[in-house]
Amino acid sequence: MIDFDPGAAPGTEFDKGPPVALARHFAALPSIPAEHRDLFWYDWGPVFYRGRLNGTAKVLGIASDPGPTERLVGRTLVGDAGQRVQGFLTKLGLTGSYVLVNAFPHAVHPTDVSRALPLLSRADHLAWRNRFYDLVTDATLEAVVAFDGTAQAALHLWGNAPDVPTFEVPHPSAHDGAALAAAWAAGLDR
């Protein structure tokens, strides 16, 4: 639940953190098998989400994995890519009714993404991630947006995905800004 002081200046409400059920689920995050640990950064720990966990999320955004800024801050999509996603959500009219998550809670070395992808299907990781997605969504959800191939793979593996429109769009840090804007504009239209 977001705590808000009606006498406070607008925008000063804060996130008290996850509800107990989610905090327990976070604590049960399966470890990366030893033979795959060199594919990930563990320096600041896992990054689980950003957004509303109070039952008001209309959109679930799935990112691939946390980048450097996200690892430092401990929130999903807060760096440069996150600013682009924030603009995307604002164009949808959403400034607070969303939750953003990752396919991988730990950062993947960019050159090792293809080697890390099979871990998305590993039974313990799959069950943990799918339960996580189930816990952060409810009947208010209206759409799911998967940002890039890794996020799209996680979305396709979500066995209990809600029956809402899903959109697969390029990663927000795509180097071709014009192509990214065109792909996102098409997603906005839909």
RADAKA-V416212 format. One record per residue. RES is the residue in one small letter. D_FIRST is the distance of its C-alpha to the first C-alpha in Angstrom with 2 decimals. Layout:
RES;D_FIRST, RES;D_FIRST
This chain:
m;0.00, i;3.78, d;6.29, f;9.36, d;12.81, p;14.95, g;17.94, a;16.86, a;18.54, p;17.06, g;15.41, t;14.42, e;10.63, f;9.44, d;7.48, k;7.18, g;8.34, p;8.43, p;7.82, v;11.24, a;13.04, l;12.61, a;13.58, r;16.53, h;17.43, f;17.51, a;19.80, a;22.04, l;22.81, p;26.55, s;28.88, i;31.08, p;34.61, a;37.06, e;39.19, h;36.38, r;34.81, d;36.99, l;35.24, f;31.92, w;30.72, y;28.87, d;29.07, w;25.39, g;24.01, p;21.97, v;19.48, f;16.94, y;14.75, r;13.53, g;11.17, r;8.25, l;7.19, n;5.17, g;8.77, t;10.02, a;12.22, k;15.80, v;17.46, l;17.49, g;19.65, i;21.56, a;23.39, s;26.17, d;25.28, p;24.08, g;26.64, p;27.62, t;25.06, e;22.21, r;23.61, l;23.84, v;20.37, g;18.63, r;16.95, t;18.45, l;20.64, v;20.63, g;24.42, d;27.16, a;26.32, g;22.68, q;24.00, r;26.03, v;23.14, q;21.18, g;24.36, f;24.58, l;21.10, t;21.92, k;25.15, l;23.27, g;21.42, l;18.03, t;16.43, g;12.74, s;12.84, y;13.82, v;13.37, l;16.36, v;17.83, n;21.30, a;24.22, f;25.07, p;22.56, h;25.54, a;27.65, v;30.88, h;34.06, p;34.89, t;38.39, d;37.21, v;34.84, s;37.49, r;38.01, a;34.28, l;33.69, p;35.16, l;32.39, l;29.99, s;32.10, r;32.52, a;31.42, d;29.01, h;27.31, l;27.31, a;25.77, w;23.04, r;22.19, n;22.41, r;20.10, f;17.57, y;17.96, d;17.70, l;14.38, v;12.75, t;14.44, d;14.79, a;16.93, t;15.48, l;17.01, e;20.17, a;21.63, v;21.89, v;23.58, a;25.33, f;26.59, d;29.91, g;31.95, t;29.95, a;26.72, q;28.89, a;30.39, a;27.02, l;26.17, h;29.59, l;29.03, w;25.79, g;27.44, n;24.64, a;23.70, p;22.54, d;25.35, v;24.26, p;26.28, t;26.34, f;27.71, e;29.40, v;29.97, p;31.48, h;29.70, p;28.44, s;30.81, a;33.84, h;36.91, d;38.33, g;36.18, a;38.20, a;37.84, l;34.09, a;33.77, a;35.98, a;34.09, w;30.71, a;32.33, a;33.59, g;30.10, l;28.83, d;31.72, r;30.88
